[in-house]
Amino acid sequence: MVSQSIAPMASDGWRAVLAPHGMGYRIKLLSQLLARRFQERLDRFGLTIFHWVVLCCLWEEDGLAISSIGEKLQQVGGTLTGVLDRMESRGLIRRERDLHDRRVWRIWLTEDGLKLREILPPIALELREQAMCGLSNADRERFSDFLNQAIANLS
C-alpha cells in the first residue's frame, strides 16, 4: 500500500527530489566520488583532503588567523586544531602569536608547505578534468555559477 501512495507523487514531479534523482543526493555523490579519488592521490603524500583545503587557504593568504581559516572552511575549532597539530608536526605549517593581539594565533606555511603548491594543484586539476570530461568551458562555468548560487541561496 505504501508503494501505491508514492507512485502518484513520483508522477507529479516529486521524483526529481527523491534519491537517487534529487539534486542534493547527486551533488553529494559527486562530492564523495571526487573526495575518494583525490584522497587516493593524496595518500602518497601522507595528506588528507582537510590538509589540502588548509593548504589552499594559506597558499592564497599566508599568515591567516586560525579563526579565519575556520570561517573560510566552515569548520569547528576542535577539528581544525587537530588538523593543524598534525600539519605542524609534519613540518608543513608553523603557528605564531599575532604581534598586535596575543589572543590570536596565525598560521604560516613552512618551506615544505610552500613546495606542495607546485605538486598538488596539478593533481587536483587532472582530477577536475577527468570529472568534467565532455563539458565545454561554458558549461563548466555555468555549472560553477549554479553551484555558487545554490550555496548562496542556502547560506
ROSE-4610 file (N, C-alpha, C; in Angstrom, 1 decimal, always signed):
// ROSE-4610
residu = [M/M/M/V/V/V/S/S/S/Q/Q/Q/S/S/S/I/I/I/A/A/A/P/P/P/M/M/M/A/A/A/S/S/S/D/D/D/G/G/G/W/W/W/R/R/R/A/A/A/V/V/V/L/L/L/A/A/A/P/P/P/H/H/H/G/G/G/M/M/M/G/G/G/Y/Y/Y/R/R/R/I/I/I/K/K/K/L/L/L/L/L/L/S/S/S/Q/Q/Q/L/L/L/L/L/L/A/A/A/R/R/R/R/R/R/F/F/F/Q/Q/Q/E/E/E/R/R/R/L/L/L/D/D/D/R/R/R/F/F/F/G/G/G/L/L/L/T/T/T/I/I/I/F/F/F/H/H/H/W/W/W/V/V/V/V/V/V/L/L/L/C/C/C/C/C/C/L/L/L/W/W/W/E/E/E/E/E/E/D/D/D/G/G/G/L/L/L/A/A/A/I/I/I/S/S/S/S/S/S/I/I/I/G/G/G/E/E/E/K/K/K/L/L/L/Q/Q/Q/Q/Q/Q/V/V/V/G/G/G/G/G/G/T/T/T/L/L/L/T/T/T/G/G/G/V/V/V/L/L/L/D/D/D/R/R/R/M/M/M/E/E/E/S/S/S/R/R/R/G/G/G/L/L/L/I/I/I/R/R/R/R/R/R/E/E/E/R/R/R/D/D/D/L/L/L/H/H/H/D/D/D/R/R/R/R/R/R/V/V/V/W/W/W/R/R/R/I/I/I/W/W/W/L/L/L/T/T/T/E/E/E/D/D/D/G/G/G/L/L/L/K/K/K/L/L/L/R/R/R/E/E/E/I/I/I/L/L/L/P/P/P/P/P/P/I/I/I/A/A/A/L/L/L/E/E/E/L/L/L/R/R/R/E/E/E/Q/Q/Q/A/A/A/M/M/M/C/C/C/G/G/G/L/L/L/S/S/S/N/N/N/A/A/A/D/D/D/R/R/R/E/E/E/R/R/R/F/F/F/S/S/S/D/D/D/F/F/F/L/L/L/N/N/N/Q/Q/Q/A/A/A/I/I/I/A/A/A/N/N/N/L/L/L/S/S/S]
num = [1/1/1/2/2/2/3/3/3/4/4/4/5/5/5/6/6/6/7/7/7/8/8/8/9/9/9/10/10/10/11/11/11/12/12/12/13/13/13/14/14/14/15/15/15/16/16/16/17/17/17/18/18/18/19/19/19/20/20/20/21/21/21/22/22/22/23/23/23/24/24/24/25/25/25/26/26/26/27/27/27/28/28/28/29/29/29/30/30/30/31/31/31/32/32/32/33/33/33/34/34/34/35/35/35/36/36/36/37/37/37/38/38/38/39/39/39/40/40/40/41/41/41/42/42/42/43/43/43/44/44/44/45/45/45/46/46/46/47/47/47/48/48/48/49/49/49/50/50/50/51/51/51/52/52/52/53/53/53/54/54/54/55/55/55/56/56/56/57/57/57/58/58/58/59/59/59/60/60/60/61/61/61/62/62/62/63/63/63/64/64/64/65/65/65/66/66/66/67/67/67/68/68/68/69/69/69/70/70/70/71/71/71/72/72/72/73/73/73/74/74/74/75/75/75/76/76/76/77/77/77/78/78/78/79/79/79/80/80/80/81/81/81/82/82/82/83/83/83/84/84/84/85/85/85/86/86/86/87/87/87/88/88/88/89/89/89/90/90/90/91/91/91/92/92/92/93/93/93/94/94/94/95/95/95/96/96/96/97/97/97/98/98/98/99/99/99/100/100/100/101/101/101/102/102/102/103/103/103/104/104/104/105/105/105/106/106/106/107/107/107/108/108/108/109/109/109/110/110/110/111/111/111/112/112/112/113/113/113/114/114/114/115/115/115/116/116/116/117/117/117/118/118/118/119/119/119/120/120/120/121/121/121/122/122/122/123/123/123/124/124/124/125/125/125/126/126/126/127/127/127/128/128/128/129/129/129/130/130/130/131/131/131/132/132/132/133/133/133/134/134/134/135/135/135/136/136/136/137/137/137/138/138/138/139/139/139/140/140/140/141/141/141/142/142/142/143/143/143/144/144/144/145/145/145/146/146/146/147/147/147/148/148/148/149/149/149/150/150/150/151/151/151/152/152/152/153/153/153/154/154/154/155/155/155]
x = [+0.8/+0.0/+0.9/+2.0/+2.9/+3.4/+3.7/+4.3/+3.2/+1.9/+0.9/+0.8/+1.0/+1.0/+2.2/+3.3/+4.5/+4.4/+3.8/+3.7/+3.1/+1.9/+1.4/+2.3/+3.0/+3.9/+5.0/+5.6/+6.6/+6.2/+5.0/+4.5/+4.1/+4.0/+3.7/+4.9/+6.1/+7.3/+8.1/+7.6/+8.4/+9.6/+9.6/+10.7/+12.0/+12.0/+13.2/+13.8/+13.1/+13.7/+14.0/+13.6/+13.8/+15.1/+15.9/+17.1/+16.8/+17.6/+18.9/+18.8/+17.6/+17.4/+17.5/+17.4/+17.5/+18.8/+18.7/+19.9/+20.9/+20.4/+21.3/+22.0/+21.3/+21.9/+23.0/+22.7/+23.7/+24.9/+24.7/+25.8/+26.7/+26.0/+26.7/+27.5/+26.9/+27.5/+28.8/+28.6/+29.8/+30.9/+30.5/+31.5/+32.2/+31.5/+32.1/+33.0/+32.6/+33.5/+34.7/+34.6/+35.8/+36.7/+36.1/+36.9/+37.6/+37.0/+37.6/+38.8/+38.5/+39.6/+40.8/+40.4/+41.5/+42.3/+41.6/+42.3/+43.2/+42.8/+43.8/+45.1/+45.0/+46.1/+46.9/+46.2/+46.9/+47.6/+47.2/+47.7/+49.2/+49.7/+51.2/+52.0/+51.3/+52.0/+51.7/+50.9/+50.5/+49.6/+48.8/+47.9/+46.5/+45.6/+44.2/+43.6/+42.3/+41.6/+41.6/+41.4/+41.4/+42.7/+43.8/+45.2/+45.2/+44.6/+44.6/+43.9/+42.7/+41.9/+42.6/+43.3/+44.0/+45.2/+45.9/+47.0/+46.5/+45.3/+44.8/+44.5/+44.0/+43.7/+45.0/+46.1/+47.3/+48.1/+47.9/+48.5/+48.0/+46.7/+46.0/+46.4/+46.6/+46.9/+47.6/+48.9/+49.7/+49.6/+49.7/+49.6/+48.2/+47.3/+45.9/+45.7/+44.8/+44.4/+43.7/+43.8/+43.1/+41.6/+41.1/+39.6/+39.3/+40.1/+39.8/+39.8/+40.7/+40.8/+39.5/+39.1/+37.8/+36.6/+36.6/+35.4/+35.4/+36.6/+36.6/+36.2/+36.6/+36.2/+35.0/+34.4/+33.2/+33.3/+34.4/+34.8/+34.7/+34.5/+34.6/+36.0/+36.3/+37.7/+38.4/+37.7/+38.4/+38.9/+38.1/+38.5/+39.7/+39.6/+40.7/+42.0/+41.9/+43.0/+43.8/+43.1/+43.8/+44.5/+43.8/+44.4/+45.7/+45.6/+46.8/+47.9/+47.5/+48.5/+49.3/+48.6/+49.3/+50.1/+49.6/+50.3/+51.6/+51.5/+52.7/+53.7/+53.3/+54.2/+54.9/+54.2/+54.7/+55.7/+55.7/+56.6/+56.0/+54.7/+54.0/+53.6/+53.4/+53.0/+53.7/+53.7/+54.1/+53.1/+52.9/+52.0/+52.8/+52.3/+52.9/+51.8/+52.0/+51.1/+51.1/+49.9/+49.8/+50.5/+51.3/+52.1/+51.2/+50.0/+49.1/+48.0/+47.7/+46.7/+47.2/+47.7/+48.3/+47.3/+46.0/+45.0/+44.9/+45.4/+45.2/+46.5/+46.3/+47.4/+47.3/+48.4/+48.5/+49.2/+48.8/+49.3/+50.1/+51.4/+52.3/+52.8/+52.9/+53.4/+55.0/+55.4/+56.9/+57.3/+58.6/+59.1/+58.5/+58.3/+57.7/+56.3/+55.5/+54.2/+54.1/+55.0/+55.1/+55.4/+56.3/+56.7/+55.5/+54.6/+53.4/+52.5/+52.7/+51.9/+52.3/+53.5/+53.9/+53.4/+53.1/+52.8/+51.3/+50.6/+49.2/+48.2/+48.3/+47.2/+47.2/+48.3/+48.2/+47.5/+47.6/+46.9/+45.4/+45.0/+43.6/+43.0/+43.8/+43.4/+43.1/+44.0/+43.9/+42.6/+42.3/+41.0/+39.8/+39.9/+38.8/+38.5/+39.6/+39.5/+38.8/+39.2/+38.5/+37.0/+36.7/+35.3/+34.5/+35.1/+34.4/+34.5/+35.1/+35.4/+34.0/+34.0/+32.8/+32.0/+32.4/+31.7/+32.5/+31.8/+32.5/+32.9/+33.8/+34.2/+33.0/+32.2/+31.0/+30.1/+29.9/+29.1/+29.8/+31.1/+31.8/+31.6/+31.6/+31.4/+30.0/+29.0/+27.6/+27.4/+28.0/+27.9/+28.4/+29.6/+30.2/+29.3/+28.8/+27.8/+26.6/+26.0/+24.8/+25.1/+26.3/+26.7/+26.8/+27.5/+27.7/+26.4/+25.4/+24.1/+23.4/+23.4/+22.7/+23.2/+24.6/+25.2/+24.8/+24.8/+24.5/+23.0/+22.1/+20.7/+20.5/+21.3/+21.1/+22.0/+22.8/+23.7/+23.1]
y = [-1.2/+0.0/+1.3/+1.2/+2.4/+2.7/+1.7/+2.0/+2.6/+2.3/+3.0/+4.5/+4.9/+6.3/+7.0/+6.4/+7.0/+7.2/+6.3/+6.4/+7.7/+8.1/+9.4/+10.6/+10.6/+11.7/+11.7/+10.6/+10.5/+11.0/+10.7/+11.1/+12.6/+13.2/+14.6/+15.5/+15.0/+15.7/+15.6/+14.8/+14.6/+13.7/+13.0/+12.1/+12.8/+14.1/+14.9/+15.2/+15.1/+15.3/+14.1/+12.9/+11.7/+11.1/+10.5/+9.9/+8.7/+8.3/+8.9/+10.0/+10.5/+11.5/+12.9/+13.2/+14.5/+15.2/+16.5/+17.3/+17.2/+17.3/+17.2/+15.9/+14.8/+13.5/+13.4/+13.8/+13.7/+14.6/+15.8/+16.6/+16.0/+15.3/+14.6/+13.5/+12.7/+11.6/+12.1/+13.2/+13.8/+14.2/+14.8/+15.2/+14.0/+13.0/+11.8/+11.1/+11.0/+10.4/+11.3/+12.6/+13.5/+13.3/+13.3/+13.2/+11.9/+10.8/+9.5/+9.4/+9.9/+9.9/+10.8/+12.0/+12.9/+12.3/+11.7/+11.1/+10.1/+9.3/+8.2/+8.9/+10.1/+10.8/+11.4/+11.8/+12.5/+11.5/+10.2/+9.2/+9.1/+9.2/+9.0/+10.1/+11.2/+12.3/+12.3/+11.4/+11.3/+12.5/+13.0/+14.1/+13.7/+14.5/+14.3/+15.4/+15.3/+16.4/+17.6/+17.4/+18.6/+19.3/+18.6/+19.2/+20.0/+19.5/+20.2/+21.5/+21.5/+22.7/+23.8/+23.4/+24.3/+24.9/+24.0/+24.5/+25.5/+25.2/+26.1/+27.5/+27.5/+28.8/+29.6/+28.9/+29.5/+29.9/+29.1/+29.5/+30.8/+31.0/+32.3/+33.4/+33.1/+34.2/+33.6/+33.6/+33.0/+33.9/+33.3/+34.0/+34.3/+33.5/+33.7/+33.3/+34.0/+33.6/+32.3/+31.5/+30.2/+30.4/+31.4/+31.7/+32.0/+32.7/+33.0/+31.7/+30.8/+29.5/+28.8/+28.7/+28.1/+28.7/+30.0/+30.6/+30.3/+30.3/+30.0/+28.6/+27.7/+26.3/+25.9/+26.8/+26.5/+25.3/+25.3/+24.1/+24.6/+23.6/+23.8/+23.8/+24.6/+24.7/+23.4/+22.5/+21.3/+20.5/+20.3/+19.6/+20.3/+21.6/+22.3/+22.3/+22.4/+22.3/+21.0/+19.9/+18.6/+18.5/+19.0/+19.0/+19.9/+21.1/+22.0/+21.3/+20.6/+19.9/+19.0/+18.2/+17.2/+17.8/+18.9/+19.6/+20.2/+20.7/+21.3/+20.2/+19.1/+18.0/+17.5/+17.6/+17.2/+18.3/+19.4/+20.5/+21.3/+21.2/+22.0/+23.4/+23.6/+24.9/+25.2/+26.5/+26.9/+27.9/+27.9/+28.8/+29.9/+31.1/+32.2/+33.1/+33.6/+34.6/+35.9/+36.5/+37.8/+38.8/+39.7/+40.7/+41.8/+42.0/+43.0/+42.5/+41.2/+40.7/+39.3/+39.2/+37.9/+36.8/+37.1/+36.0/+35.3/+35.9/+35.3/+34.6/+33.4/+32.6/+32.7/+32.9/+32.9/+31.7/+31.3/+30.0/+30.4/+30.0/+30.3/+29.0/+29.0/+27.9/+27.8/+26.6/+26.4/+26.2/+26.0/+25.7/+24.5/+23.4/+22.2/+22.4/+23.2/+23.6/+24.3/+25.2/+26.0/+25.1/+24.2/+23.3/+22.5/+22.1/+21.4/+22.1/+23.4/+24.3/+24.0/+23.5/+23.1/+21.7/+20.9/+19.5/+19.2/+19.7/+19.3/+19.9/+21.2/+21.7/+21.0/+20.7/+19.9/+18.6/+18.0/+16.7/+17.0/+18.0/+18.4/+18.8/+19.5/+19.9/+18.7/+17.7/+16.5/+15.8/+15.7/+15.1/+15.9/+17.2/+18.0/+17.8/+17.7/+17.5/+16.1/+15.1/+13.8/+13.9/+14.6/+14.8/+15.6/+16.6/+17.5/+17.1/+16.0/+15.5/+15.5/+16.1/+16.2/+17.4/+18.3/+19.5/+20.7/+21.5/+22.7/+23.6/+24.6/+25.6/+26.4/+26.7/+27.5/+26.7/+25.4/+24.5/+24.4/+24.3/+24.3/+25.5/+26.7/+28.0/+28.1/+27.7/+27.7/+26.8/+25.6/+24.6/+25.3/+25.9/+26.5/+27.7/+28.5/+29.5/+29.0/+27.9/+27.3/+26.9/+26.2/+25.7/+26.9/+28.0/+29.1/+29.8/+29.9/+30.4/+29.6/+28.3/+27.4/+27.5/+27.6/+27.7/+29.0/+30.1/+31.4/+31.4/+30.8/+30.7/+30.1/+29.1/+28.4/+28.8/+29.8/+30.3/+31.3]
z = [+0.0/+0.0/+0.0/+0.7/+0.7/-0.7/-1.5/-2.8/-3.7/-3.5/-4.3/-4.0/-2.7/-2.4/-2.9/-3.1/-3.6/-5.1/-5.8/-7.3/-7.8/-7.2/-7.7/-7.4/-6.3/-6.0/-7.1/-7.4/-8.4/-9.8/-10.1/-11.4/-11.4/-10.2/-10.1/-10.0/-10.3/-10.3/-9.0/-8.1/-6.8/-7.1/-8.1/-8.4/-8.4/-8.9/-9.0/-7.7/-6.6/-5.2/-4.5/-5.0/-4.3/-4.7/-3.7/-4.0/-4.9/-5.8/-6.2/-7.3/-7.5/-8.6/-8.1/-6.8/-6.2/-6.5/-6.6/-6.9/-5.7/-4.5/-3.3/-3.2/-3.5/-3.5/-4.5/-5.7/-6.8/-6.5/-6.0/-5.6/-4.5/-3.5/-2.5/-3.1/-4.0/-4.7/-5.4/-6.2/-6.9/-5.9/-4.8/-3.8/-3.3/-3.0/-2.4/-3.4/-4.7/-5.7/-5.9/-6.0/-6.1/-4.9/-3.7/-2.5/-2.4/-2.8/-2.8/-3.7/-5.0/-6.0/-5.6/-5.0/-4.6/-3.5/-2.5/-1.3/-1.8/-2.8/-3.3/-3.8/-4.4/-4.9/-3.8/-2.7/-1.6/-0.7/-0.7/+0.2/+0.1/-1.2/-1.4/-0.7/-0.4/+0.3/+1.8/+2.3/+3.7/+4.1/+3.1/+3.4/+3.3/+3.9/+3.8/+3.0/+2.7/+2.0/+2.8/+4.1/+5.0/+5.0/+5.0/+4.8/+3.6/+2.5/+1.2/+1.3/+1.9/+2.0/+2.9/+3.9/+4.8/+4.0/+3.2/+2.4/+1.4/+0.8/-0.2/+0.3/+1.5/+2.2/+2.4/+2.9/+3.1/+1.9/+0.8/-0.5/-1.0/-0.7/-1.1/-0.2/+1.1/+2.0/+3.2/+3.2/+4.3/+5.5/+6.7/+7.9/+8.4/+8.0/+8.4/+9.9/+10.6/+11.9/+11.8/+12.9/+12.9/+12.7/+13.4/+13.2/+11.8/+11.0/+9.6/+8.8/+9.1/+8.3/+8.6/+9.9/+10.3/+9.6/+9.5/+8.8/+7.4/+6.7/+5.3/+5.0/+5.9/+5.7/+6.4/+7.2/+7.9/+8.8/+9.6/+10.4/+11.9/+12.7/+14.2/+14.6/+15.7/+16.1/+16.5/+17.2/+17.6/+16.5/+15.4/+14.3/+13.6/+13.4/+12.8/+13.6/+14.9/+15.8/+15.6/+15.6/+15.4/+14.0/+13.0/+11.7/+11.7/+12.3/+12.3/+13.2/+14.2/+15.0/+14.2/+13.4/+12.5/+11.4/+10.9/+9.8/+10.4/+11.6/+12.3/+12.6/+13.1/+13.3/+12.1/+10.9/+9.6/+9.1/+9.7/+9.2/+8.0/+7.9/+6.7/+7.1/+8.4/+8.9/+10.2/+10.6/+11.9/+12.5/+13.8/+14.4/+15.2/+15.1/+15.8/+16.4/+17.5/+18.1/+17.3/+17.1/+16.4/+17.3/+16.6/+17.2/+17.9/+17.4/+17.8/+18.8/+18.8/+19.6/+20.1/+21.3/+21.8/+21.9/+21.8/+21.8/+20.5/+19.4/+18.1/+17.7/+17.1/+16.6/+15.1/+14.4/+13.0/+12.5/+11.3/+10.7/+9.5/+9.4/+8.3/+7.7/+6.4/+5.7/+5.9/+6.0/+6.0/+4.6/+4.4/+3.0/+2.5/+3.3/+2.8/+2.4/+3.2/+2.8/+1.5/+1.3/+0.1/-1.1/-0.9/-2.0/-2.6/-1.7/-2.1/-3.1/-3.1/-4.1/-5.5/-5.7/-7.1/-7.5/-6.5/-6.7/-6.7/-5.7/-5.5/-6.5/-6.8/-7.7/-9.0/-9.6/-10.9/-10.8/-9.6/-9.4/-9.3/-8.6/-8.4/-9.8/-10.6/-11.9/-12.8/-12.7/-13.5/-13.2/-11.9/-11.4/-11.9/-11.8/-12.3/-13.7/-14.5/-15.9/-16.2/-15.4/-15.6/-15.3/-14.2/-13.8/-14.9/-15.5/-16.4/-17.9/-18.1/-19.5/-20.2/-21.4/-22.2/-22.0/-21.1/-20.8/-21.4/-22.1/-22.7/-21.6/-21.9/-20.9/-20.4/-21.3/-21.0/-20.0/-20.3/-19.4/-18.0/-18.0/-16.7/-15.9/-16.6/-15.9/-15.4/-16.2/-15.8/-14.6/-14.6/-13.5/-12.2/-12.3/-11.2/-10.7/-11.6/-11.2/-10.5/-11.0/-10.4/-9.0/-8.8/-7.5/-6.6/-7.0/-6.2/-5.8/-6.7/-6.4/-5.5/-5.6/-4.7/-3.3/-3.2/-1.9/-1.3/-2.1/-1.5/-1.1/-1.9/-1.5/-0.2/+0.2/+1.4/+2.6/+2.3/+3.4/+4.2]
